[in-house]
Amino acid sequence: MGVYIRFGQWIHPCNYEEISNFKVKQGGLWGLLDYDGRQILPCRWREIWVDKSCIRVKKGGLWALLDKEGNMLTPCQWEYLDSRK
């Protein structure tokens, strides 16, 4: 499965098990692409949730926060992380 733009031009190769809302799954782990098909996060996370202000990722049973560019804001340290205010 791959990603292509409206006019049929491939922007990311067909090497993913699943693609959902710019989240991509490979080897049972999730990564994230941007709108141009460039990889923001490699496929190394058990879960990914994209919010308005940050990205929540889960690895080893713990959650962490990343900025929209994929930079770590916190280490994986929480068992539960809710984005509601």
C-alpha positions in Angstrom: 0.0 0.0 0.0 1.3 3.5 -0.9 0.3 7.1 -1.0 -0.3 9.1 -4.2 -1.6 12.5 -5.0 -4.7 13.3 -7.0 -3.0 13.2 -10.4 -1.6 9.7 -9.9 1.9 10.7 -8.9 3.3 8.4 -6.2 4.6 10.4 -3.2 5.5 7.4 -1.0 6.3 3.8 -2.0 4.1 0.8 -1.4 5.8 -0.7 1.6 3.3 -0.3 4.4 0.8 -2.8 5.9 -1.7 -0.1 6.6 -2.2 3.6 6.0 -4.8 5.7 8.0 -4.9 9.5 8.2 -1.2 9.9 7.4 -0.3 7.2 10.0 1.5 4.3 8.4 2.1 0.8 9.8 5.1 -1.4 9.1 6.2 -4.5 11.1 3.3 -4.0 13.5 4.4 -0.5 14.5 3.2 2.9 13.5 4.9 6.0 12.0 3.7 9.3 10.6 3.9 11.0 7.2 3.4 14.7 6.5 1.1 16.1 3.7 3.9 15.7 1.1 4.5 12.1 2.0 7.7 12.7 3.9 8.3 10.7 7.0 7.8 12.7 10.2 8.1 9.6 12.6 9.6 6.3 11.8 7.5 3.2 12.3 8.5 2.4 15.9 5.5 3.3 18.0 2.7 1.0 19.3 0.1 3.8 19.0 0.1 7.4 17.6 -2.5 10.1 18.2 -2.3 13.4 16.4 -3.9 16.4 18.3 -4.1 20.1 17.3 -1.0 21.0 19.3 1.1 17.8 19.7 1.5 14.2 18.8 1.0 11.5 21.5 3.0 8.2 21.0 3.1 5.0 23.0 6.0 2.6 23.3 6.6 -0.1 25.8 3.3 0.6 27.5 4.1 4.3 28.2 3.1 7.5 26.5 5.2 10.5 25.4 4.5 13.9 23.8 6.1 15.1 20.5 5.8 18.4 18.7 4.3 18.6 15.2 7.7 18.1 13.6 8.3 14.8 15.6 10.7 16.2 18.2 10.4 14.6 21.6 8.9 17.0 24.2 8.8 14.4 27.0 10.2 10.9 27.4 7.9 7.9 27.4 6.8 8.2 31.0 3.0 8.1 31.4 0.7 5.0 31.6 -2.2 7.2 30.6 -2.2 10.5 28.7 -5.3 12.4 27.8 -5.4 15.4 25.4 -8.5 17.0 26.9 -8.0 20.2 28.8 
